[in-house]
Amino acid sequence: MKRRFSIGALALIVAFAVLPVTGLFAATPADQLIIGMSMNNLLSLDPASATGLDVAMVNANLYDMLLELDPTSPSTMLPAVAESWKVAPDGQTITFVIRKGIKFQSGNPLTADDVAWSLRRVLKLNMSLASAWKVYGFSKDTADESFKAVDPYTFVVKMPKPTDPKLILFNLGSSPSAFILDSKKVLENQKNNDMGNAWLTTNAAGSGPFKLDDWRAKDALIMSRFDGYWRAPSKLRRVILRHMTESQSMRLMIEKGDIDVAYGMTVADINALKDNKDISVEAIKKGTLYYVAVSMRDPKYSNIKVRQAIRLLIDYEGINKTIMPNYGFFHQRPIQAGLPATLPDQGYKLDVAAAKKLLAEAGYPNGFKTVINVLSDLPYINIATSLQATLAQGGIQAEVISGTGNQVYGYMRERKFEIIVGRGGGGSIPHPDSNLRSMVYNPDNSDAAKLDNLQGWRTSFYNEEINTLIDKALLEKDEKAQLAMYRRVQELYEQEAAPIFTVSQMIDTSVLRGDIENFATSPSSTTRFREVFKKR
């Protein structure tokens, strides 16, 4: 088989793998997994720049990591490319023993040099995913010193400043930036010293259980089994992701067996399938948060009274009751629910009268016009239309403009937006620092800092006391003192009417055919298919 299919060949594969909904029952092939999902936010496959949960799932099957988080117990770290690791007594150096005998899909051996090069590359390119490391003091200037290959099978991470090594290990096991690339293959395809960025947008250079055959944006992505995979070849011969945005179509196709897995279905369609003995619905909680964010760069939203008014013009209860079932559950704090450090929800609810009073005090007695940018997918677009309606009750006329993830989050990364309905946070990492670094922390508010994967920076929110508390809490050994710091951060964040208003915490719901075995959705979105098979 050639490395890439022609467009015609790809069309034939998809056509024969999944027959139309109309007509006779057409079960998917026993050795293929067909997934229906929106691919609107799947824009690049490069681990240095590709943001979003969808690409994490794709790359988790094309690449390997040093270690993995147990999908059934996310606080448990399992060996992967690294067969073992040891944290130095001072907690500032981690040494990994790299497993011997692993080969990339190109045939090149995987060594500690590839591991070091892959992580250095993320920082040196300084694209979106570099922020996952910069918040812990790593930078392109320190990359060579921080990530070292001592010999072909020994890799060392040296922290540039004191931090909790557990957070670095969690990063290495869950961050979309931590996939290990075939450095030789990538450098063969670099142009203008881009370290392969353009090529990796639509190609892959990994050692994972599947190899990329082809990807057509907003159409289909095909992966086939890598027979030389070091663990053992996958039980599946092929995985096909199909771009599908119509929930009812997905419902009909999974009922008929034309697809095996569906993501992003509406509440009504999921509920309609729950009594079907041939269908199972799997839902897991994630630490990711749905939010309404305003830009403090905008003069209107730099006014705290306006932000307080917006906070009271969100119908939290209505959104969570009617829109969020199977997508999320009621939550208003910037730290995920269930952690000891998380304070109870504040109890904010829609209060139009109080919001109007605040707007008048801010100098906007008649409201103002604004723009809401939002992904065109569910549930974002429904949250946005709900927000549009409640803002109007307060006198704010909001235009809703939907788009792709690249467009919407592009505005946010460039700090050129007014309101955005989005999703972000710490994913599966069961530590308060994870959510706070992603949602709140902003050590440098300048444009030059380009911390564009941090929502705090994107929204231009800067509070020195909060930043200091987050840094101190991470290193605090006394549990009570640490909890007090994290709780104080939440109190300050609320007092500041900070520009990200959490609406709901994510639930990841997948709908599966009943014959799918060993499908384990990962809370970090790195769901792997290497053990999946069909019981037929």
Order of alpha helices (4+ residues) and beta strands (2+ residues): alpha-beta-alpha-beta-beta-beta-beta-alpha-alpha-alpha-beta-beta-alpha-alpha-alpha-beta-beta-beta-alpha-beta-alpha-beta-alpha-alpha-beta-alpha-beta-alpha-beta-alpha-beta-alpha-alpha-alpha-alpha-beta-beta-beta
